[in-house]
Every structure is written in C-alpha cells, then in structure tokens.
Amino acid sequence: MTHDTPGTPLPDAAPTSDAAPTTPATGAPSTRRSASALRRKAARRKVAAISSIAAAALIVGTGFAVYTTTGGADGATSASSSPDDIKAQEDAVAASLAKAQAKSTIAIATQVIEANHQKVDASELQTSVAALADYETLDADTVDARVAATVTASQTVQAAAAEADRAAAAQAAAEAQAAAEAAAAEAAAAKAAANTPAGAKATAQQLASSKYGWGSDQFGCLVNLWQKESGWNYKAYNASGATGIPQALPGSKMASFGTDWADNASTQVAWGLDYIKRGYGTPCGAWSHSQSVNWY
C-alpha cells in the first residue's frame, strides 16, 4: 500500500548506502563437470564426422565408394584432451567403416572379374581381392590400403575391357565392310559375265526352259533372232530408238522388268522372252515373222 500523506515516514525503511551492489560471475565453466561435458560434446562431433565419411563420392566407372578412416573434424578436441573411451569409440567407428568398405569392394570387384576375365587379364585384380578377403583380421589402415589397391586394379581391368570391346567392334566393322565389298565385287563380276553375249545366251536358255518350257529347237530360233537384231549386245541401239538385245522400242518398255534395264542383259532377256510369248507364242514364231518382214 502507498501513503499519500506528505511528511509521513515509511516504516521499516532501508538505510541508504554508498556501496555498489555485487553481480554474479559469468563466462568459462567453473567446475570440472562442466569442462568434461564440453569435451564429451566435442568428441561426439568428431565421431559423427568420422561416421559421415561413408557417404563419400563414387569413383567414376567402378561403383566403389571410397573413404578414409582417418582424419578429424572441425571443433574436435585434441588427442590429449579426449578421454580414452572416446578414442576407443573413434577407433571402433573407423574399423567398422573399413570393414564395410572392404566387403562392398570385394563384391563389386568380383562382378568386374566375372564380367571381364574372358576378355582381359584379371589376375592382378583377383590377387587384390584375395588379399582383401581377410579384412576381418586387419587393422583399419591396412584395410584402407588394400581397398585402394583393389579399386585401382578394378579400374585397370575395366579400362582394358573397354578397349578390348572397342577393338572387337572395330574388327567386326572392318570384317563386315570387307564382306560387303566382296559381295559387291562378286555381284559386279557376275553381272559383267552375264552381260557378255555368251552370258546373255546362257541366261536366255535357262529362262526359256524353266519358265516357258521351250527346248533346244526354240532356243535355236531365239539365238538366230537376237543375233540378227542386236548380236546379243545389251548396248545395241538403233536410230529408230530400238534398244538392247531384244531391240525394245522404245527401250524404256523394259523398265517393267527392272530399273536396270539399260545396263543389265538379264533384265533385257527376261523382258524379250515375255514379249515373244505374248506376241508370237514361241521364239520360232517370232523368227519366222522376222524372216518374212524383217522385224518382229
């Protein structure tokens, strides 16, 4: 309650003093317990940093996740300030990461060997995998070294296999090109042979027999007819426009039997036999007409 009456003294009033009030101290920990807590917190950050290394980047082309089991973290305490149990915990984490990495590396390297051992020499990689197989009994640093050696050997095998594949593909392409060129050359040679008078006669005799059933007597008439018309020359050309062995007028009529009618005797022969069949029945009929009127 306040008192509104002037000049009335307040009871129990505290005497005045010139002494300054005291302020509680703040700042650095003042006990061993608080200092120990800070050291444990920093050590936990260090352990967490070591554990996070397992998410390191992949080495290109291998699938191996590579990390190191040594190294510190920002804010970590020095070795002299870390308790023994924290150091033991760090060592356990490092060993666990090394073993996990070794197991993964062996699995991936084994796949590399299985995929490529028939194409390239994978013996060095097999040796590295064998050396890494007893990772359970090795210290973390040794495991790290053997993991690195296995990864390098795997990369070497994969690079050699890729080169072998490239060389095999190039060889296959070269062989295919050579085969295509050989086939083209063979076809060109066959066409050249068929384009000779003897070749054209052989084609005509075969077609006359197999397709039309004409025997040697009809073939004899055909030989006489086309000898008179063109001399069995597929390049024969008359001023009237008659073209080729059968002297088609115009020559473009023979396109119904092939677009190569201008330079393929076989196409000209096929068209000419069909023309004789439709117009005269047989080669001897066409030959008889040609003898009487000088054309057929």
Secondary structure as UniProt FT lines:
FT   TURN            6..7
FT   TURN            11..12
FT   HELIX           32..52
FT   HELIX           53..55
FT   TURN            60..62
FT   TURN            74..75
FT   HELIX           79..81
FT   HELIX           84..116
FT   TURN            117..119
FT   HELIX           123..132
FT   TURN            133..134
FT   HELIX           135..137
FT   HELIX           140..194
FT   HELIX           197..210
FT   TURN            211..212
FT   HELIX           216..229
FT   TURN            230..232
FT   TURN            234..235
FT   TURN            239..240
FT   TURN            244..247
FT   HELIX           251..257
FT   TURN            259..263
FT   HELIX           265..280
FT   HELIX           283..293
//
